[in-house]
Amino acid sequence: MASSAQNRPTPSPSPVRAPPHVLSLLDKLHRLSREQEDAVQASEVEAVGFDNYMRDKFIALDRDKAEFLYQLCLAIGATRVVEAGTSFGVSTIYLALAVCENVKRAASGGEGEGGVVIATEYEKSKADKARQHWKEVGDELTGCIELREGDIRETLKEGLPEIDLLLLDIWTPMALPVLKLCQPRMRRGAVVVADNTIGSASKYKDLLEYMRDPGSGFRNLTLPYTNGMEMSVYMP
Ligand SMILES: C[S@@+](CC[C@H](N)C(=O)[O-])C[C@H]1O[C@@H](n2cnc3c(N)ncnc32)[C@H](O)[C@@H]1O
């Protein structure tokens, strides 16, 4: 008789298409991020303060969430993406892989005007680390990443393209101000993804109330990933 392990359905392999060195880099970065998160002690965070504690931490998006974002970008043909919260640049790599592929596809059909992932980070040491990681990935990918360093409330004030997708993976008090900065530039059907909306529901109260207001123009769905992830479509 087959064991229950043998009967368990096999999940799909990762949808991410990238050269082997990029896949190995992602493996390594996810492992390092996970190790750091597993080692977090609430007492240490309290002792030094949240911002100080997190200054040298990845806090990368979980791999399954990052793969979902990649799929989503492919599905909607996203070529103009804003990433609120870049840290060491892990989720940026997924977004850039999808955007670059979409740009190439559009160009081969004689369409398109290039693409961009606007990455944002206010910790200089993190921005430097992100650049190092992207350098390992290679020029083709880094060519579609534009890193805006500094407080996101300033760096996104100007020069935003029409937006296909906004990732909110930033300290929660920033989420609503960032959404409001980006909203006038969002195309109809643009997608907003916010991480940890169940785990940090009380901290996201202002954002969720704003987006779930019946007149907001957003249609919202909480995805059942660890700690929740909100996927909203802008249909004004
Ligand atoms: C959860 S981490 C981002 C992780 C990243 N998306 C990934 O998956 O690799 C959030 C980042 O937002 C940055 N951040 C927080 N407040 C910010 C602000 N006001 N302006 C710019 N960056 C900010 C933090 O320094 C931190 O690195």
The ligand as a Gaussian input file, in Angstrom:
#p B3LYP/6-31G(d) Opt

LIG

0 1
 C       10.040000      44.648000       4.945000
 S       11.419000      45.512000       4.380000
 C       11.378000      45.312000       2.630000
 C       11.771000      43.936000       2.168000
 C       11.868000      43.803000       0.663000
 N       10.623000      44.177000       0.011000
 C       12.229000      42.384000       0.270000
 O       11.310000      41.563000       0.094000
 O       13.404000      42.087000       0.164000
 C       10.867000      47.185000       4.565000
 C       11.936000      48.216000       4.213000
 O       11.318000      49.504000       4.148000
 C       12.280000      50.466000       4.515000
 N       11.593000      51.704000       4.922000
 C       10.839000      51.883000       6.038000
 N       10.378000      53.147000       6.083000
 C       10.841000      53.777000       4.966000
 C       10.703000      55.096000       4.448000
 N       10.009000      56.045000       5.112000
 N       11.288000      55.394000       3.267000
 C       11.997000      54.453000       2.586000
 N       12.181000      53.187000       3.035000
 C       11.609000      52.844000       4.219000
 C       13.018000      49.794000       5.675000
 O       14.298000      50.349000       5.886000
 C       13.056000      48.327000       5.247000
 O       14.294000      48.004000       4.667000

